[in-house]
Structures are given as C-alpha cells and as structure tokens.
Amino acid sequence: MAGRYKFLEELGKGGAGAVFKAYDTQLDRYVAIKRLFTKAEMEQSDAQSGGLRKEAGSLATLQHPNIVSIYDLSSDDEGFFMVMELVEGETLADWIANGPMNLGDFQELASQTMEAVLAAHSLSLLHRDLKPENIKVQRLPGGRIQIKVLDFGLARLSYGAKKMTEDQMGNIMGSIYYMAPEQFLRKPLDGRADLYALGCVYYQALCGHRPYTDATVQGIMNMHLEHRVHPLKTLAPRLPDQICDWVMWLINLEPNDRPANASDALRTLRELASAGWFSETPVAVAEAIPMAVPVGGGGVTGPLRGSTTQSMARPPTGSVSQRLTANVPKRTTGLQPRRPGVNPPGPGAPGSLSNASTIVARKPKADDEDAGSGVPKWVYPLAGLAVIGLIWGVWPKGKSENPAKTPPKAQAGGTVSTPAAPAPAAPLPSRPADFIAPGCILQYRAGEKMEAIGAPGKPATVNAQIKSWGDLQTLSGEGPLETFDGQAAYAPTLIFEKPTGLKGGVNALRFATGQGMVHTMAKGTTNSRGYPFGEDTANKGVTVIMLLRPSIIGKEIRCFRLRTEDNKNYINVRAYQNGDWRLGIRAGNTSREAKVTKSNTKQYSLVGVTWDIVIGKAVINVRLADGTKYRAEVDTPKESVSVFNDLRIGDFTTDQSNPVAPEDKFSGDVIELAVWPFAMGSEDRTAQEMKLTQYYFENPGNRYN
C-alpha cells in the first residue's frame, strides 16, 4: 500500500480504527484510509466469523450520495484497511455545538440521513454506531446543507457486541449516548436499532441536549433501558408538536413501537414537510383544523435526569396522534417567537402549543405587514434612513475607533453636536471547563493569573505592566511566562478593548518592540518529562495555538518560539508586513519552512501549528477575524530532538556584543496562547481552532476551505 498511497496526516482515532489523510498517486486524488485490524486480528476474526472479509466487501457495493464512498478494501503486511472518499466539512457534533439546528437545516439532516439508512438497510447493512461524530455536514453554495454518513457497517467489522457494551473508554463513550436498548441487552438487531440512534441524534440537533445523560456509563445504560427521557417538546417548546412527535416516535423503548423501517419513518417525514411543518411560514387554509394533543405519558416533573415518559407508539389510527397518520394536517401556525433575554414558555404555560387541545388557524399577515408587530414593512426603510441621517449629522467623519480626535462639524445656525461617550464593551461570556482540549501543557489567557510589576501577589488590573503571566494548566506544575529580567522596560501592558471583528470586549497583553516574556522548565526535572519531545510524550510532536494581532515594524516580527534550552532545535511563527505568515522548523541541523501568503497580518488572527516528527509533517493554519482561512504544510526531518522546554514571546539577551535582531523581537497584542506536547490530528486541532474562533470572532468562517 505504501507504494500507491502517500500518508499525509492522522485525522483521528475511534472505535473503528485510526483514520489517515493520504494521497492516491495512481488516481491523483486525496483519500481517507482507515485501518481496522492488524494482520493477526484479521485472521482471528475471519476464523471466528467465517467471512468478515466477505461482509467487508459488501460495503463497497453501497453507493449513495449521502454515504461516504468506499474505493478499496484490502490488506497488507500491517493488516486490514479501507480506502474511502475524503469528506471535508464539519461533523454534526461540531455543527450543533454552536446551537440547535433551525427547522430548514433539520429537515435536510433528517431527510438525507434517513435516505442513507434506507439505502444501506436495503442491502441488509446496519450501521450500529450512528452518532453526530459519524455524520459530516457541509453548507453548499446555494444555501442547503449536504450530509454524508461515515462508517456504515464498521461497527460490526471493528468490534463486537461484547466490546461495545463493556468498554469504559474511547469510542464507547461517544456511542453509548445513542445506542438502542437492545444493543445493551445483546439482542438480535435490525434496522430499528439504527432508527433509535438517529432519533437520539435528531433530538440533540433540535434542542442541543442528548436525550440520555449521566455521569457514568452504567448510569447512561440504565436511562436507555428504563426509557428515562425528557420529552423533546419540554426542552424545545418553540418547535411544532408534530416534529417533536416524530422524533420521539423513533426513540421508543420497544422496537415494535418505533417505525417499522426507515421507509416508514421517511414517508411520515415527507408528509410533515408537505404539510408545511418545517417551514418558517405557516400554510394558509380556509378554516381551522382541530388536532389531537401529542401522545405522551403524562406530565414530566422534576429534574431532567429523573424524568420519565411512557413509550409513544404510533397508533394504527388517528385517534390520539393524528399528526403522525397518513393524513397529516396542514400547518396553520407559525413558530412561537423567541424574544432576546426571555426563555420560551414551557409545557402548559400560556402561549405554549402543548397547552391547548386544539390548534386554531391564524390568518396570515399581509405581505406589507410584519408578522407579530402589525407595523407595515414600508415603515422600516424610512425609519432606517432617518436613523442613518441622524447618525451622519452628528457622528464625526473619519476613523470611528477614536472619535475624540476628529471633532464634529458645527451645523449652520446651531451648535456643535458631540456624541455621547460609548458604553464600555461587554466582556465575552465564561467558557466551560473542557473548552481547551485535554492534554494541554501550557495555557495563557490575558487578564487571568497575571501579576503586575510592583504589586506582588495581587491580580493585575487594566493598564498595569505585567511581570508574570500564570499558566492555567497544571499538568506539569506551574509554568508562568516571566517578563525579561523582571524589568519594567521589558514588561508588556494589560489592556481591555473591543477590537473590530471580535464579539465583545477582551483583555489583551500589548507588547511594544523589545518587550517580551519567557518560560523555561529546567531540563531533567520531573515536570519537563511531559513537555514536547520529553520522555513521557508518546507522540513525538507539538501543537501550538495563538490568538494575536501583530504590529509589524519593519519587514517581519517573530510571534513566538518554542525551543530546546540551547536553542538548537525549535518551532516558531513569524508575521510579515506583506501579509505572509511563516512556520519555521529546525531539527538537528535541518531547517524547514511552511508559508502562508497574501493574508492580512494587521487584524486579529488565530494561528494553529502542528509538527509531527514521526511522520515528518508540519502544518500551519491561520484564521482571520474576517472569516478567511489559510493553510500550508511542509515535510520535516525525522531527526530526534531534545525536550522543548523554553517558550518565548519576543527575545532578549544580556550579551550586548550579540544583540537580538529586530526581526526576532515582537510587538502586538496577544489574547491567548496554548501548547500541547503532541501533534494533534487534523480533526482535533481544527475543532479546537473553531471553538476559539466561534468564541472570539464575529465571523468565524467555515471549518474547512
């Protein structure tokens, strides 16, 4: 296989094996390669099953626009592997991490995933491991989303039921939230197990919460087996009852209470769509259509974890669940409005659809009237012009960052109108404890754990010169960045501002030329063992992510350098006046460079770099505050290096006979900096980068170019 495929980087690992991005030299295309078995495991599995190879071969016959295509299935000296289509885009897990899906996108998700499952089931192939991480989502130029389902059939090929139910780590932790109860009981499976998993996925996509959650694997299993699930309507009261009913129908405890097959579920989904229940605009009808209250087991009280409902089977007639019969009524109401700062009404509350036994038709607003306000739409453009005119008359021309520097012009016959001072920028919200990916060895965030010069032991305040910047991680003990020589002349300043392109006010550490900070962990100490290329680092590599805005004086500046204590080996990033970013690598006596060109180094940028010395590859990603993204990679030497235990922003020396070169100094603003002592896979690094850009940037852009 090595002769045909050139391995580029590891994309991730899961229960179904490790996945690599590779280049097919014969067909001139990028592919994904997944290793499923070692040679010994493959021989043992074939002996036990009498033909896993044959079953694997049937996967190649599964061709569908919503399923990742299989190009090749084979084995080599290392074991069994699969070559398949390389799919760009976010996983559904990444997509819904930003919030629940709207109804239009959800309809596409449900339709396309159900189509994929139907196609696979028609060939007697079950997925067995459907979850958000196994679904890729990409926004198409026309606005619709494209869905691709990954890993069909691989759950059977890569691990048996015993491992699925007994593992406490790895893939089981992701799958267990979506597994059907019969999988835990090791009962024979059919297509309804996949429908159950899809129901759990849809539930999470619509409300942002998994239907079954607990602190332990056993606790989650018990919740599935006891069907302790909060009705979707109670978590997403804004959604139409009909959509909630359909999702809850899929996750019934008993398989016989679910749709008979994917075709049955898809047919009902299409009926709901035809009736207008996925549209943001109500369907106009002549008169009201009485509807039954959604079927469900009684009211749900108490906390989510302890709540219960009865199974919600679809009855053969329309007596109690009329919305899920063949004659789905037209939608005659719009979605409940969501007002900023006000939680949607819960079940039974005034204004809740589930509070009434019937739904009465509402006359749609005329085209020239804004729904919900009664104000004709033509009023808004005039009001907007009035506001623009008012602002133009009183706001100073020129740069808005500092209006005081450009006094407003006086109007004829009047006095100068001076705008009021802008309100202080609101800080960004707090972040969850797991916001930074695990394994981070050093993390610095402006405004946190900072000590000012002349104020030992006290938190630094805005406009203070910073002597020490504390490490937010504890994996290798304290790792503060310290101002060069502890002198005020080299100390950066803590600021707070609302920069263009960022969502809110942020703390940043502002460096002037010649100012800088350094962190060194003494080589040979216990803590240094876990640093990049240290003795405890299994994966010989490093990952650094930095959020900064360079202020380039001259041709270039160096943003950071992570190096050996003797400075013979290093990884660093430079920013250039012409818009370039360059990643520099040195291993042994060999240097390499990856270059991003025609970027914009004058705005806030998130720079992520990874160096994997095992495969000999380094990558730099640059994401700008305007939503654009750049990427470059370079082959690197595989020579061994010593522990990287010295991190620097800028540089400093007391040797006046050998001063620091201007290009090795730094000036600019730094918001955040994090280091991992291993090379993250592309998926993991990109996920961390997107978390940061979505948190900070008004326009985070797409995950992939």
N, C-alpha and C positions, 0 to 999 in steps of 0.2 A: 504493500500500500504506500510505503514511503516514496516510491519512485513516481507515483502518479499524483499524490496529494501532498501539498506543502502546508504543514501545520503553522498557523499564524498566532493564535492565542486561545486560551481556555475561556469559554463563555460561561461555564458554571458547572456545578455538580448537583446531582439529585439522586433519588432512589433508583431512577432508571439508568444511571451511569453518568460519566463525565462527557460534556459536550465541548467540541473544539471548532473554532472557525478555521477553515482550510481553503486552499486554492487548488482547484482541479486543473492540472497543467494540460490535460488532454482536451478537455472541452472548454477551457478558458473561462471559468466561472468560479465564483465563491460558493462554497458549500458548508454545511454543518455536518460534523462527524460525531456520532455518539457511540462510545464503547459500552457494550452491555455485559460481556463476560470475558474472563480470562480463558485461555485455551482449556485449562483443567476444568473450570466451571462449565464451559460449553459441553465438553464430553460427558461430564456427570449429569447435566440437565437432559441431554439427549438420551442417555441411558435410562433415566428415570421416566421420562415422558414418552419416549418412543417417537419423538419427532418435533421438537421445538424449532428445528431448522425449517421444517415444512410450514409450521404455523407462521414463522417469521417471514417466509417467502410470500405468504398471502397478503402481507401488509403492502407489498409493492404493487398489488393489483388495486389498491384503494386509491383512486384518483378522484379528487373533488376540489372545487375552488376554495372551500373553507377548511381543507385539511392539508397539512404540510405534506408535500410530495416526497416519496421515497425513491431515491435514484439507484441505490445499490445496497445489497445485503451480502456480506461475505465474512470471511475470517482470515487471519494471518497468523504469524507466529505468536503474536501477543494475545489473540483471542477474537471474539466475535464483534463485528462493528456494523454500523449502519451509516450510509451516506444519504443525506437528505437536503431538501431545499433550505437555503439560509433565509430566514424571515426577519426583516427589520421591523422596528416598531416596539411599542411598549407592551408589556404583559398587562392583562386586565387588572392584576393586582396593583401595578403601578398606576394605571388609569384611575381606578376608583379610590386610590389612596388620597386623591385630591378632592373627593366628594362624590356623592351618589350620582348616577347617570340621569340625564333627562330622559323623558319618555321616547323621544325620537331615536336617540342612540340606543336605548334599551331595546326597542323593537328590532333594530338591526342586529344587536347582540343575540337576542333570543332566537330570531329567525335563522340567522346564519349558523349558530351553534347547533340548533335543532336540526337543520338541514344536514350538517356534518354528521351528527349522531345517527340520523336516519340512514344516510348512505353507508355508514360503517355497519350498522346493525343489519342492513340488507345483505351484507356479506358474512354475517354471523361473527362480526368482530366487536367485542366490547372494549371500552376504554379502561374502565376500572379505576381511573385516577384523575377524573375531571376536577379541576380547581382553577382559580384565577391565574396561577402561575403557569398553567399549561394552555393559556389562551392568549394569542397575540392580537393586538388592536392597532390599527393604523388609520389615521384620518386621510381620506383621499382628497385630491384637489377639488372635486365637486362638492365636498362637504360631508358626504356619507362616510361611514367607517367600514373598514374591511377586517373581517375576522378570520383568523387561522387557528385551528386547533392542533396542538402538538401532542406527540407521544401516544397516538392510538395504538392499542394493543401492547404497549411496552410494559404495562404493569404486570401482565402475565409473563412476559419474557424476562423480566429483570428481577422479580421477587415473587415468591409465593404467598399464599394467604397467611401462613404462619408468621412470616417476617412482617407482613403488613400490619398484623394485629398485635405483635409483641414488641416491635422496635419502640424504643423510647426516644430516639434521636433522629436527626436527619429528615428524610422525606416524610416519614410518618407524621411528624409534627405539622407539616403542611397539609397532608392529605386527610388527616383524621377529622378535620372540621367539615368535610364534605362527603364522607363515606356513608353508604347506606347501612341501616341497621343489620341487614342480612349479611353484610361483609364481616361485621364484628362477630356474628354468630357462626360464620363459616358455612352458611347455607349455600346451595347452588344459586348462581347468579344468572340473571337475564338482563335484557335491556332496561328494565325498570330501575335497576341499581344506578345506571348512568343518568336516568331521568331525575332520580333523587339528588344526585350530586349536582346536576345542573340547576335544580330548584334551589339548592343552598347557595350556589354561585349567583343566581339571579336575585335572591333575597339580599345578599350582600351588595350587589351592584345597585340596587334600588334604595337601600337605606343606609349603607355604609357600615353595617354591622353583620358579623357572622351570625347565623341562627342559633348555633350551639357554641358556647364558650365556657371554659372553666380553667382553673389554674393547673390541672393535671390531665394527663392522657386518660386515666381511668374516669375522671370526672366528665370529660367530654363524651367518652363512650357511653356512660350511663345516661347522659342527657339525650343522646340519639336513641338509645334503647327504650327509654321511658317517654320519649317524644315530648320533652320539656322545651318547647319552643314558643317564643313570644309571637303572636300573630303579626304579620308584616304590616297590617293596617295601623297597629298601635305605634309602630316605630316610624311609619311614613304616612301620617294621616292625610297628607296632601294628595296622595295617589288615588286614582279611581278604585273603588272596591273590586271592580271586575279584574283589574290587573293583579291586585293582591290575591284574589281568589285563585287565579290561575297559577300563581307561583306556589301558594300553599298546597294546591292540589298535587303538585309534583313531589312535595316532601312529606307526604303522608307516611305514617309509620309502617303500615302494611302494604306490600307491593300491589295487592289486589285493589287497594283504594286509590292508587295512582293511575295515570293514563295507562291504557293497555299497552301502548307502544309509542314510539316517537311520532309516528304518523298521526295518531290520535291527538297528541299534545300540540303538534304543529297545526293541524286543522283548526283546532279551537283558537290558537293564537291568531291565525289568519282571520277568523271570524271576528275576533275582538278588534283587529286592525280595520277590517272593512266597516265595522260599526262605528269607528271613529274614536275608540278609547285610547289610542296612542297619540292622537292629535292634540295640539295645544288649543285648537279652535273647536268649540262644540259644533255638532252636526245639527242643523236646523230641521225641525219636524213640525207638523201641524199641531200636534197636541201632546200632552204629557203621556208617558208610558209608565204605568206602575211597575215597580220592580221589587223583588223579594230582598230582605236583608241578607247579606252574605252569610252562608252557613259557617258555623264555627262552634266550638264547645262552650259557651258561656263566657262571661266577662273574665278578664285577666287582671288580677290584682297582685300587689306586692312587687318585689324586685324582679328584674328580668330573669335572673338565674333560677329563681324558684317558681316561675310561672309555668302553667300548663295549659294545653288545649287538647280537645279531642281530635281524632282523625277527621279530616274534612273530605270525605269521599265525594266524588261527582255522582249524583244520583241518576238513575236511568231516565227520570222525567224532570220537568222544570219546576217541581213543587217548591223546593226550598233554595235552589241555586240556579235560578233562571238565567243568570248571566253566563253560565257555562253549558247551556244546552245548545242544540243546533240552531235555534232561533235567537241569536244574540241581539238584544235590543240596541237601537241606535243611541249613541251618546248625545245627551241633550244638555249637559252641564259642563262648565269649564273647570279647570283645576282651581282648588282653593288658593287665593292669593297668599303669597309669603311676604310678610312685611319685615323689613330690617329691624332686628332687635326684639321681635315678638315671636315666641315659639308657636308653631302651628297648633290648632286645637287638638286635643286628644280624643279618643273614642268616647262618645256620649256627651262631649262638650258642645255648647251652642256653636252652630256653624259646621259641625262635623258631618260628613255624609253618612257615617255609620250611626248617627243619632236618629235617623228617620226610617220609617218602614217603607216609604216610597220616595222616589226621586221625581220631582216635578220639573217639567221642562221650563226653561227660561228663554225668553225671547232674546235672540242675539242682538247685540248693539249694532246700530247702523254703521256703515263704513266710515262716516265722518265723525264718529264719536268714540272716544277712548273708553274701552271696556273698564267698568269699575269706577269711573270718575264722573261720567256724564258731561265731560268737557269736550266740545268739538275739537277734532285734531288740528283744524286750521289755526287754532289759537296758539299752539306750541311754537310754530316757526316765528310768529310775530313776537311772542314772548322772548324767544331766543335772540332775535335781532335787537330787542330792547335791552336785554342784558349785555349783549356784545357792545352795543352803543354806549351803555353806561360805563362799562369797563374801559373802553377805548378813550372815553373822555376824561377819565380820572387816573388811569394807571400809567405809569411812566413808560416811555418807549425805551428800547434797548434791552439789556440783559435783565432777566427777572430775578436772578439769584441775589442781587443786591440793589433793590430799588432806591436806596438812600443815596447812591452815587449819582443818579440821574434825576434831578428834580423835575416834577411835572410842570408843564407849561400853564400859565395863567390864561383863563378864558377871557375874552373881551368883555369889559364891564363887570368883571367879577373878581374873585379871589382865587388864589391857588388852592386846588383841592388835593389834599395829601391823603393817600390811602392809609388805613389803619395798619398797625403792625400785625403781621401774620401770626396766627396762633402757633404755639410750639408744635413741632411734628410729633405725632403719636408714635410711641415705640412699637416695635413689632411684638407679636404675641409670644408667650412662652412656648417651649418645644418639649415634646415627650422625651422621656429618659433614654429611649432607644433611637433617637434621631440620628446619632452618629453610629455608623456601622461598627459592630463588635470587633475587638482586636486592636483598636486604635491605641497607639503607644504614647502619642503626644497630641494634645489639642489645646489651642489657644483661641479665645474669643474676646474681642475688645470690650472693655468695661467689666470683665469678670476676673476676679483674683488678681487685681492689679494693685501695686504699691507705688506710691509717689515718692519722688526724691524729697528727703527731709521729713517724711511722715511715716516712719516705720511702724508696721503693724496695723495701719489704718487703710481702709479701702480708698482707692484713688477717686477723685472727683473730676468732672469735666474741666479741661484746660490745665490739668496738672501734668507735669513732666513725669514720665513713668520710669522707675528704676527696675522693677521686677514685674514680669507677666507670668502668672501662675498657670501651670498645666492642669487642665480639667480632668485628665485621666489619671488613674492610679496603678496601671498595670506594671509599671517599672519604677514605682516610687515617685517622688517629686522631681519634676523636670522643668523648672522655670526658665524662661528667657530673661537674661540679665542685660542691662544697658552696658555698653562697652566701658570697662574700667570704673563703672559706677559713677561717672561724672555727668553733671547736668549738660555739659556741652554736647554730649553724645546721646542724650535722652530724648526720645520721641514724645509727642504730646497727645493726650487723650482728647478727642473731640466728639461732639454729638451733632448730627445734621441729618437733613432729608435730601439726599442726592437725587438728581434726575435719574429716573429708571428704576429706583428702588421703592418698595411698597410703603415704607414708613421711615421714621427716624431711626438711625443706627449709631452705635458707638463705633469709632474707628481710631486706630493708632496712626497718627500722622508723623512721618519721618521726613526730615529735611536732609539734604545731601550731607553725608558724613555721619549722620546719626544711624545707630543700629543696635541690634541685640544678638546675643549668642547663648546657646545652651550646650553644655558639654556634660556627658555622662562618662565618668572615668572608666577607661577600658580595663577589663579584668574584674570589675565589680559584679556582684550578683545581678544588679539591675541591668547592666549593659548586655547581659547574655540574651535578653529578649529584644534588643534593638535590631534594625535591619542588618542582615548578614551576621547576626550574632549566633552564639552556639545553640540557643533554644529555638531559632527560627527554622521551621521545617521547610517552608517555601522560600528559597533564596531570591528575594526580591524586595521591592519597596513601593509604596503608593503615597503620594502627597497631593493634597487638595488645598488650594489657597484662594481666598476671595480678596481681591485688591484692586486699587486704581493707581497705576504708576503715574508719576510726574517726572517725565523724562527730560533731563537737561543734557544737551549734547546728543550723541548718537544712540546710546544704549545705557541701560542700567541692569544690574543683577537683582532679581526679586528675592531669591533665597538660594542657599546652598546647603545640602545635606552631605556630609563628607566623613571620611576617616579622620582621626585626630591629627595625622600627619599631612592631611590634605593631598595625598597621592591619588585617592580614588574619590569620586563624588558624583552627585546628580544635582543639576541646577537648572533654573529657568531665567531667561533674560527677555526683557521687553525693549523694543526698538522704536525710534521716532517715526520710522516709515510704516509702522503698523505690524511688523513681524514679531512673532514670539519664537524663541528657540529653546529647545530642551537639550542640555548638554550632559553627556555621559562619559565617565572615564573609568576604565577597569584595567588594572595592570598598567601597561604602557600604551594602551589603545584608547583613542577618543572617538566618540560618535556624536552626531547631532541630528535632531529632527526639527524641521522648521515649518511654522505656520506663517503664511504670507497674506498681505492685503487685508489684515484685520484692523481693528481700531483699538490701540493701546491707551486711548485717552478716556475711556469710560470704565466703569466697574466691570470686572471680568472674573469669572470663576475658572481657574486653571487647575486641571487634574492631570497628573502624570503617573505612569506606572512603568516599572522596569523589572522584567522577569529575566534573571540571569540564567535560569535553567534552559529556557527555550531561546534565549538571546534576542529579546524583543523589548523595545521601549515605545511608549505611546504618550502623546500629549493631546489633551482635549482642551479647547478654550471656548467658553460660553460667555457671550457678552450680554450686557443689560438690555440691549435692543432685540434680544431673542435669537441672534445668529449664533452659529456654532462652527468651529473649525477643528480639524483633526489632522495629525501627522504621526507617522511611525518610522522607526529605524531599526535595522538589525544591529545588535550589540555584541560585543565579545562575551564569551562564556567563561572568561578567566575568573578565578576566585578572588574575592576582595575581603578585606578585613571589616570588622564591625563599623557601621556608620553611626557614630556616637556624638557628632558635632553638627548642630543646626544653627545657621546664621541668616539673619536678615541684614543685608549690607555686609561690610567687612571693616576690620580695624587692626592696626598694628602699632606697637610702640617703637618699632625699629624705624627711626627717621631716615636712615640711609636707604631703606627699601619701602617707600610709602605705598599705600593702596592705590591702585589705578582708578581713575574716575569711573570707568565702566563697571568696577566691582563694588561701587557704593550704591546705595538705594535711596530714593526719595519717592514719596507717595503715601497712600492710605491703605492700611490693612485691617480688614474686619475679622477674618477667621483664617486659621491655619491648622491642618491636621495631618498626622503621619501614621501610616500603618506599616509594620515591619514585614510585609509580604506583598506580593503582586496580586492585587485584586483581579478577578476575572472581569471581562468587559461588562457583563450584565450587572455585577455587583457595584463596580465603580460608577457606571452610568446611573444606577439607581441612587447612589449617594449624591452624585452631582445634581441630579434632578431634584432631590429633596431640598438641597441648598438653594438652587435657582428658583424653585417654586416658593420657597420661604422668603427669599430676599427680593427677587426681581418682579417688577410689574408685568413684564413679558418674558417668561422663562423659556419660550420657544418649544420646539419639539425635542423629544428624547433623541431621535436619530435624524440625521440629514437625509 
